[in-house]
Amino acid sequence: MVTHLDGNVLAGPLSERYGTDRTAEVGSCAECGQSGSLAQSHVYTGAGFVARCANCGAVLLTVVERPGETVVRVHALTGVDLG
């Protein structure tokens, strides 16, 4: 059974990338329209972090940490300016 973490697990990687914790940022899912903070997303870990919409499961964003950089790719997350 695959389990998820809440979006607060993104606080560290997003702080490294943007200089501040962005998990309180509120956005919407482009697939279903659900609004909420990144902290409310369901995050799956492995080679990186995959944040999915808690309502429909669409991929909101991915975060991959590499030596010397943190790469953030926005997918179905709208209404958030991460910087």
N, C-alpha and C positions, 0 to 999 in steps of 0.2 A: 504494500500500500504506500503510495506516494503521499507525503505530507508536506505542508507548506509552513513557512514562517510568516509573521506579519511584516509589513513594510518598514518597520522600525529597524530591521536588520540592514537597511540601505543607508542609515545615518552615517556610518563610518566611511564607506566608499564615496558617497556623494559629498561629504565634507572634504575628503581628500581632493576631489575634482573641482568643487566650487567654492571651497573655503568656509562654508556654513552647512548646517544640517538642513536639508530640503524636504524632509519627510512630512512636514506640516503643510507643504504646498498643496493647494486644492486644484484639481483638474477634472477632466471628464474623459470617459472612454469613448473613442470615436465609433466604436461598434454598437454599443447599447445605450450610450448617453448617461450612464450612471456617473454621478459626481461624488468626489470624496478626496481625502488626502492620500498621499503616497503611503502613509503609515497604514492605511486600511487595505492596501493591495495584498494579494497573496504572492509571496516570493518563494521561488524554488531555486535551490543552489546546486552547483555542480562545478563546471568549469568557470562559472561566473554567477550572476544573479539574474533571474528572469522574473519581473514583476508582472503579474496578471491581474486583470479586473476581477474583483471579488464577486461581481454579479454574473458576468458572462464568460470569463476566462480568457478574454483577448489579451495578447501580449501588449502591455503598456510601454515598458522600456526594458532594456537589457544593460547590465553593467559588467564589464570585464576588467579585472585588474591585471596589468602587465608590469614588468619591471620599469619603474620610472613614469608610469602613466595609468590613469583610470579612464577607460573608454565607455561613454554612455551613448546609447542609441535609443532615440525615442521612436516608438512605433505607433500604437493607438492612443497615446496620451495627448490630449488637447487642452489648451487653456492654461498651460504652465510654462513660464519662462524660467528655465533652469539656469540661464546665464550664459 
